[in-house]
Amino acid sequence: MNKPLEGILVIDFSQYLSAPSASLRLADLGARVIKIEQPNSGDLTRGLFFSNVVMNEESSMFHAINRNKESYQANMKSAVEREKVYHLIQKADVLIHNFRPGVVEKLGIDYKKIKELNPEIVYAELSGYGKEGVWKDKPGLDLLIQCLSGLTQLNGNEGAGPVPIGLAVIDILSGAHLSQGILACLYRKITKGKGGRVEVSMLESALEYQFESITAFYRDGGEPTIRAKSNSAHAYLGAPYGVYKTKNGFIALAMGQIPFLGELLGCEALLKFTEVESWFTQRDEIKDILGDHLLTKKTEDWLAVLEPADIWCAALMDWKTLFDTEAFKILEMIQEVKMSDGYQSKTTRCPIEINDSYLLSEIGSPKLGEHTESISNEFTL
């Protein structure tokens, strides 16, 4: 399969998770991504362990986010090595970094300098809080931005305190936004010969992620956000929206008419809530009634009643349970990748399908500086 971005060269200075997730997506789409890594330590994520899982002596996070990329080792404080990198940049279509404000000037890869070297380049930068303002130098860490952005006030039950999402969701969202901006500017570069500067901050991505709730907040006159006291899954939606315990597990219920649910489930106490307004104003009462009733039978028993009636519902699964289902297997979401030393591992594939083909690559993450010599020879550095 000819991938859409074949022939596109990306020079990637980014580290950690956010911006590297953007370059990973470009690589999945066919771009050639060359990571510029500092001597000795390289991308600091190589040694940043978010779990006790070690893969080929490095962090599993690094392997997951940097597959299908090349590694070129360069000391940007050295004038000689910097010139070699400049030569690469002159050949590139895209440059990506996620350094804090001021760092790029010290490294000599600020936008003004890079535009002089390559006027048509797409220059993409990801920051924590933007390049201006009193927060610009704060560390752009996912958990901190979840907390600062108000996201943690939407999760869990009322009274449970702030609850963060258990994934680096802002890292991945901001990386997705960065790749969208890059693709837009690449289209302009290819069609009109004009590059551009793409800027995304993690805080702005976190706020845009909450567009639905923030819109409701302003329309509601700035009233405080109040989560349901039990079975909460959305701070603003009324009953029955939530996750409920059953006799042998859990079941998720989306929107639905409360009296109709009462009839289906044989729960007479729900029949009195005929007004839609009550599903919001009496949300906690309804959820308590529903929660107690759902405890009386197994998840599969309730699904057998709800699904034929076209009620939006689902059983809660862990990964092992999900991975054993036919629905998961048919997606072929897991691919095996191999490093140059033969080390193999399983990971997810790109979720995008083009012309009935998945975007697969069996190339694992690079060893630090693995491609320095071959890239130097190819580009005569």
C-alpha atoms as one frame of an Amber mdcrd trajectory, in Angstrom:
protein
   0.000   0.000   0.000   1.252   3.475  -0.886   0.684   5.522   2.235  -0.539
   9.138   1.883   2.556  10.829   3.383   5.242   8.819   1.601   8.018  11.192
   0.533   7.425  13.582   3.456  10.456  14.091   5.717   9.894  15.022   9.362
  12.704  16.199  11.641  11.526  15.500  15.163  13.143  17.109  18.229  10.245
  16.227  20.515  10.427  14.161  23.700   8.138  12.475  26.216   4.612  11.698
  24.972   2.613  14.622  23.565   4.484  15.780  20.451   6.009  12.325  19.787
   2.451  11.031  19.481   1.988  13.523  16.625   5.128  12.366  14.812   4.039
   8.748  15.371   0.788   9.472  13.558   2.683  11.056  10.667   4.946   8.008
  10.516   1.906   5.720  10.449   0.605   7.738   7.498   3.844   7.140   5.605
   6.143  10.027   6.537   9.811   9.422   7.293  10.455  10.599  10.839  14.021
  11.246  12.007  14.331  11.810  15.755  17.143  14.167  16.698  18.418  12.890
  20.039  21.038  14.307  22.371  24.144  12.212  23.103  24.155   9.662  25.929
  20.574  10.058  27.209  18.643  10.701  24.003  14.912  11.259  24.338  14.445
  11.369  28.111  11.458   9.045  27.770  13.883   6.187  27.141  14.470   6.148
  30.891  11.081   7.435  32.059   9.187   4.447  33.457   5.462   4.930  34.039
   5.288   1.283  35.138   7.754  -1.422  36.133   7.609  -2.849  32.595  11.085
  -2.736  31.022  11.388  -3.470  27.301  14.850  -4.162  25.925  16.393  -2.121
  28.776  14.223   0.927  28.082  10.807   2.335  28.984   7.736   0.693  27.497
   6.391   4.218  26.965   9.300   5.044  24.658   8.769   1.878  22.628   5.028
   2.480  22.292   5.297   6.080  21.076   8.462   5.912  18.947   8.015   2.879
  16.746   8.631   3.338  13.012  11.074   6.233  13.542  14.811   6.706  12.967
  17.285   8.023  15.545  19.999  10.544  14.684  22.257  11.508  17.575  23.518
  15.097  17.613  24.886  17.544  20.156  23.131  20.778  19.233  25.598  22.720
  21.407  28.346  21.767  18.966  28.574  24.128  15.983  29.782  21.311  13.720
  26.983  18.918  14.628  24.409  21.683  14.537  25.362  22.458  10.931  24.790
  18.827  10.015  21.306  19.005  11.500  20.677  22.254   9.641  21.481  20.424
   6.418  18.822  17.851   7.284  16.321  20.590   8.082  16.906  22.179   4.680
  15.709  18.912   3.116  12.745  18.505   5.455   9.036  19.189   5.070   8.209
  19.326   8.785  10.037  20.160  12.030   8.492  19.258  15.393   9.529  20.192
  18.934   7.967  20.527  22.380  10.629  22.466  24.269   9.735  25.120  26.821
   9.897  28.769  25.700  13.506  29.941  25.306  15.075  26.518  24.786  14.796
  26.546  21.000  16.740  29.798  20.814  19.586  28.209  22.768  19.565  25.186
  20.470  19.386  27.339  17.338  16.105  25.899  16.075  13.751  28.825  16.736
  11.207  29.582  14.031  13.039  32.614  12.679  16.243  30.621  12.161  14.520
  27.595  10.676  12.473  29.714   8.282  15.700  31.258   7.010  17.058  27.764
   6.356  13.862  26.425   4.802  11.190  29.031   3.985   8.595  26.419   3.001
   8.931  24.205   6.065   5.999  23.382   8.350   7.268  24.325  11.812   5.233
  22.676  14.568   5.618  23.307  18.281   3.727  21.986  21.266   3.862  23.692
  24.650   2.226  23.279  28.025   0.527  26.662  28.290   1.514  28.678  25.204
   4.518  30.916  24.676   3.141  33.936  26.552   1.596  34.638  29.934   2.526
  33.940  33.528   2.168  30.161  33.114   4.401  29.795  30.051   7.313  28.342
  32.037   5.255  25.877  34.111   5.926  22.186  33.466   3.511  20.818  30.864
   2.624  17.551  32.583  -0.612  15.755  31.787  -1.839  15.357  35.370  -1.145
  18.994  36.227  -3.055  20.228  33.190  -5.964  17.879  33.861  -6.218  19.508
  37.287  -5.718  23.114  36.167  -8.165  22.835  33.270 -11.130  21.744  35.368
 -11.260  18.286  33.821 -10.930  16.460  37.141 -14.128  18.064  38.468 -16.158
  16.146  35.862 -15.148  12.598  36.815 -16.405  10.350  39.576 -19.254  10.905
  42.009 -20.111  14.124  43.811 -18.200  14.320  47.078 -15.405  12.058  45.863
 -13.045  14.956  45.235 -11.256  15.601  41.930 -10.772  12.470  39.828  -8.206
  12.481  36.987  -8.573  10.297  33.916  -6.265   7.310  34.271  -4.440   7.908
  30.984  -2.247  10.706  29.624  -5.286  11.947  27.738  -4.091  15.565  27.343
  -0.747  14.426  25.946  -2.492  12.380  23.268  -5.155  15.004  22.511  -2.617
  17.789  22.078  -0.533  15.507  19.846  -3.604  14.826  17.723  -4.294  18.553
  17.422  -0.679  19.161  16.443  -0.815  16.518  13.712  -4.050  18.040  12.381
  -2.391  21.447  12.096   0.660  19.895  10.441  -1.461  18.096   7.866  -3.348
  21.305   7.052  -0.109  23.227   6.519   1.386  20.354   4.523  -1.561  20.571
   2.151  -0.923  24.296   1.709   2.788  23.686   1.255   2.180  21.106  -1.450
  -0.549  23.034  -3.268   0.720  26.597  -2.854   4.384  26.255  -1.904   3.847
  27.999   1.430   4.701  26.413   4.778   3.614  27.695   8.142   3.940  27.658
  11.889   1.656  25.357  13.877   1.320  26.028  17.607  -0.662  23.941  20.083
  -0.681  24.111  23.861  -1.751  21.267  26.101  -3.942  23.607  28.155  -5.876
  24.730  25.087  -6.290  21.107  24.007  -7.608  20.243  27.463 -10.109  23.097
  27.319 -11.278  22.251  23.800 -11.740  18.649  24.941 -14.372  19.975  27.354
 -16.192  22.106  24.762 -19.582  20.538  25.487 -19.444  21.099  29.240 -17.861
  24.552  28.990 -20.604  25.618  26.573 -23.216  24.404  29.063 -21.383  26.225
  31.882 -21.647  29.575  30.088 -25.245  28.965  29.024 -26.085  28.029  32.616
 -24.845  31.380  33.897 -21.688  30.005  35.447 -23.412  27.719  37.918 -21.030
  25.271  39.633 -20.649  21.827  38.102 -22.445  19.204  40.194 -21.813  15.528
  39.575 -24.315  12.809  40.426 -23.961  11.403  43.946 -23.793   7.850  42.620
 -23.213   6.003  39.327 -21.875   9.153  37.706 -20.462   9.133  34.164 -21.168
  12.713  33.020 -21.505  15.759  35.217 -24.253  17.369  33.127 -26.350  14.497
  31.787 -29.447  13.360  33.609 -30.516   9.886  34.657 -30.001   7.116  33.746
 -26.583   8.000  32.229 -23.994   6.184  34.308 -22.304   2.946  35.363 -24.186
   0.572  37.678 -23.223  -2.498  39.684 -25.096  -5.712  38.922 -25.202  -9.084
  40.656 -21.996 -10.210  38.947 -20.362  -7.111  37.434 -21.256  -3.715  36.011
 -23.428  -2.300  33.264 -23.281   1.089  31.534 -26.471   2.901  30.560 -26.587
   5.884  28.221 -29.583   8.131  27.587 -33.054   6.606  27.878 -36.607   7.357
  28.937 -36.997   6.586  32.608 -40.609   5.253  32.580 -39.783   3.010  29.605
 -36.750   1.693  31.466 -38.958   1.042  34.466 -41.322  -1.064  32.350 -38.509
  -3.012  30.682 -36.681  -3.731  33.906 -39.766  -4.388  36.017 -38.969  -1.474
  38.323 -42.292   0.148  39.247 -40.636   2.913  41.302 -39.320   4.482  38.070
 -42.735   4.785  36.411 -43.628   8.008  38.235 -40.787  10.004  36.632 -42.740
  10.968  33.518 -41.359  14.490  33.082 -38.028  14.849  31.297 -37.080  17.675
  33.652 -37.213  15.263  36.591 -34.485  13.113  35.022 -32.148  16.030  35.733
 -33.596  17.642  38.867 -34.190  14.261  40.573 -31.183  12.554  39.070 -29.774
  11.236  42.340 -33.093   9.761  43.474 -33.613   8.006  40.145 -30.080   6.643
  40.108 -30.408   5.283  43.628 -33.617   3.455  42.703 -32.158   2.136  39.469
 -28.886   1.169  41.146 -30.635  -0.904  43.815 -32.803  -2.639  41.220 -29.929
  -3.557  38.897 -28.195  -5.368  41.774 -30.875  -8.052  41.676 -29.749  -9.720
  38.425 -26.626 -10.467  36.415 -25.277  -8.149  33.725 -26.088 -10.611  30.930
 -29.697 -10.873  32.147 -30.175  -7.117  31.918 -28.475  -6.920  28.505 -30.835
  -9.595  27.197 -33.752  -7.299  28.045 -32.266  -3.898  27.177 -30.458  -4.566
  23.893 -33.499  -5.969  21.985 -35.391  -2.837  23.067 -32.658  -0.665  21.504
 -31.553   0.773  24.838 -27.947   1.977  24.626 -26.065  -0.152  27.116 -22.912
  -2.210  27.502 -21.165  -4.559  29.869 -17.940  -3.303  31.448 -14.887  -5.256
  30.366 -11.247  -5.370  31.293  -8.654  -5.788  28.534  -8.424  -9.556  28.857
 -12.174  -9.958  28.486 -12.342  -7.532  25.576  -9.401  -9.091  23.748 -11.112
 -12.491  23.826 -14.231 -11.202  22.054 -14.855 -11.722  18.354 -15.701  -8.004
  18.054 -12.146  -7.113  19.089 -10.414  -9.824  17.082 -12.005  -8.742  13.811
 -10.462  -5.270  14.205  -6.907  -6.666  14.148  -5.846  -3.803  16.427  -2.672
  -5.472  17.694   0.459  -5.624  15.568   3.899  -7.083  16.247   6.943  -4.864
  15.770  10.636  -5.730  15.707  13.724  -3.693  16.575  16.959  -3.981  14.606
  18.465  -6.256  17.269  15.582  -8.691  16.902  13.629  -7.628  19.994   9.908
  -8.109  19.322   6.847  -6.713  21.054   3.130  -6.299  20.547   1.446  -2.919
  20.421  -1.592  -1.201  18.938  -1.764  -0.208  15.287  -2.876   3.117  13.833
  -6.694   3.298  14.065  -7.016   4.827  10.569  -8.030   2.654   7.614  -7.448
   3.886   4.044  -8.817   2.180   0.914  -9.756  -0.895   2.944  -6.198  -1.244
   4.263  -4.852  -0.816   7.768  -1.785   1.371   8.299   0.648  -1.210   9.607
   4.403  -1.174  10.158   6.555  -3.888  11.658   9.383  -1.467  12.517   9.926
  -1.031  16.239  11.531   1.867  18.076  15.155   2.809  17.245  18.210   2.321
  19.384  19.764   5.630  20.423  21.707   6.969  17.444  21.032   3.820  15.457
  20.662   5.664  12.138  23.233   8.425  12.642  25.796   6.890  10.301  23.384
   5.844   7.562  21.629   9.252   7.588  25.005  11.028   7.507  26.011   9.004
   4.465  22.668   9.464   2.713  22.559  13.229   3.162  26.343  13.722   2.928
  26.546  15.329   6.338
